[in-house]
Amino acid sequence: MIDISSKFNTLRFAQAQGILKTDSTIIQSISEMKESLDNIFEIARAAAINAAKRSAEWIILGHANPIDWIAVNFELKTNTIIVNAEVKAVWKNGIELEAMTAVSAALLNLFQIISPLDQNVTISDVKIIKRKGGQEQFNDEFEKPLKTAILVISDSTFEGRRTDKSGKVIQEMLDDKSFQVAVYEVLPDNKMQISDRLKSLADDEDFDLVLTTGGTGFGPKDVTPEATLDILEKQSPGITESMRRFGKDRTPYAMLSREVAGIRGTTVIINLPGSSKGAAECMDALFPGLLHAFPMLWGGGHDEKKRWIKPKSNE
């Protein structure tokens, strides 16, 4: 069974289709009997809805996905009945299996009703014909990797008394995304030094993204949020709200983190917690949605997905 605990919810949609083939005379007969036709289809529709809701019981490695809506429709052709099922869910996992299960259940019930009249009846072509949702829907692509800096904020790490873990976790997680980590530095818990370095990375070195880790808690030396606020031109509370909400679903301590995020020029600056687990969870919360910040900063707005190129005036 695949671990989906690090995923976030999106609106999922899947449409499946299948075909029952039988003799044309039978199709003609049931189409002429309106009441019987309605009864047959209502039986198949009820079976489809019930089966979709219980699909995880017999798809062994499947997840029990919450279903928000199911529609099952039937189309009569000369010698076929086409079954369509549409399913929606706001969830972290795809719902294609639920849609295919609905179609399969409807077809099996139609088969059971029609087979005494036609021993050659068949069902076939159960397939997904449309799907939406999931993290891949929100991935922006870039002509060049985004220039990224990781700043580890910790007195003990700066002095060599502690080995950095959270910065390494962040770097490893960026390897699978559209980033080039050009700076990886350790700074002490000094407000002025942190502010000066953030300002330099944004103003003088033209970084696209700066991630800090550490110094965001309640400790007497935790000053990373204050140092960041000093140099931000615009705050982005939605970023930190998403990280804290994602973390709070996993540990109550996430509410004690004081990260801030925002923009200076065309540089996105985000504070992450100092624990490696907390940093990893925040990274899961950030992507892929964060990628869309950069084309917006470059004037691309909310255009349809394409391969983005940073304007030359900002290079």
GIRA-V226120 format. One record per backbone hydrogen bond with DSSP energy under -0.5 kcal/mol. CO is the residue of the C=O (numbers start at 1). NH is the residue of the N-H. If there is no record, write none. Layout:
# GIRA-V226120
CO,NH ; CO,NH
This chain:
# GIRA-V226120
2,4 ; 4,7 ; 10,12 ; 10,91 ; 12,89 ; 13,132 ; 14,87 ; 15,129 ; 15,130 ; 16,85 ; 17,127 ; 18,83 ; 19,124 ; 20,81 ; 21,122 ; 23,26 ; 23,27 ; 24,28 ; 25,29 ; 26,30 ; 27,31 ; 28,32 ; 29,33 ; 32,34 ; 33,37 ; 34,38 ; 35,39 ; 36,40 ; 37,41 ; 38,42 ; 39,43 ; 40,44 ; 41,45 ; 42,46 ; 43,47 ; 44,48 ; 45,49 ; 46,50 ; 47,51 ; 48,52 ; 49,53 ; 50,54 ; 51,54 ; 52,55 ; 54,57 ; 55,58 ; 55,59 ; 58,60 ; 59,62 ; 63,65 ; 69,88 ; 71,86 ; 73,84 ; 75,82 ; 79,22 ; 80,77 ; 81,20 ; 81,83 ; 82,75 ; 83,18 ; 84,73 ; 85,16 ; 86,71 ; 87,14 ; 88,68 ; 88,69 ; 89,12 ; 89,91 ; 91,10 ; 95,99 ; 96,100 ; 97,101 ; 98,102 ; 99,103 ; 100,104 ; 101,105 ; 102,106 ; 103,107 ; 104,108 ; 105,109 ; 106,110 ; 107,111 ; 108,112 ; 109,113 ; 110,114 ; 111,115 ; 114,117 ; 114,118 ; 118,121 ; 122,21 ; 124,19 ; 125,127 ; 127,17 ; 130,15 ; 132,13 ; 134,137 ; 135,138 ; 136,139 ; 138,140 ; 141,308 ; 146,180 ; 147,208 ; 147,209 ; 148,182 ; 148,183 ; 149,211 ; 150,152 ; 150,185 ; 151,153 ; 151,213 ; 152,154 ; 152,187 ; 154,158 ; 155,159 ; 156,161 ; 156,162 ; 157,160 ; 165,169 ; 166,170 ; 167,171 ; 168,172 ; 169,173 ; 170,174 ; 171,175 ; 172,175 ; 173,176 ; 174,177 ; 174,179 ; 177,179 ; 178,146 ; 180,148 ; 180,182 ; 183,150 ; 185,152 ; 187,154 ; 188,190 ; 189,191 ; 190,194 ; 191,195 ; 192,196 ; 193,197 ; 194,198 ; 195,199 ; 196,200 ; 197,201 ; 198,202 ; 199,203 ; 200,204 ; 200,205 ; 201,207 ; 208,268 ; 209,149 ; 210,270 ; 211,151 ; 212,272 ; 213,153 ; 215,224 ; 215,225 ; 216,258 ; 219,222 ; 221,223 ; 223,227 ; 224,228 ; 225,229 ; 226,230 ; 227,231 ; 228,231 ; 228,232 ; 234,263 ; 236,239 ; 236,240 ; 237,241 ; 238,242 ; 239,243 ; 240,244 ; 241,245 ; 242,246 ; 243,247 ; 244,248 ; 245,249 ; 247,250 ; 247,251 ; 251,254 ; 252,255 ; 253,256 ; 254,257 ; 260,271 ; 261,236 ; 262,269 ; 263,233 ; 263,234 ; 264,267 ; 267,264 ; 267,269 ; 268,210 ; 269,262 ; 270,212 ; 272,214 ; 275,279 ; 276,280 ; 277,281 ; 278,282 ; 279,283 ; 280,284 ; 281,285 ; 282,286 ; 283,287 ; 286,290 ; 288,291 ; 289,292 ; 290,293 ; 291,294 ; 291,295 ; 292,296 ; 293,297 ; 294,298 ; 295,300 ; 295,301 ; 296,299 ; 300,303 ; 306,141 ; 306,308 ; 308,143 ; 311,314 ; 312,315
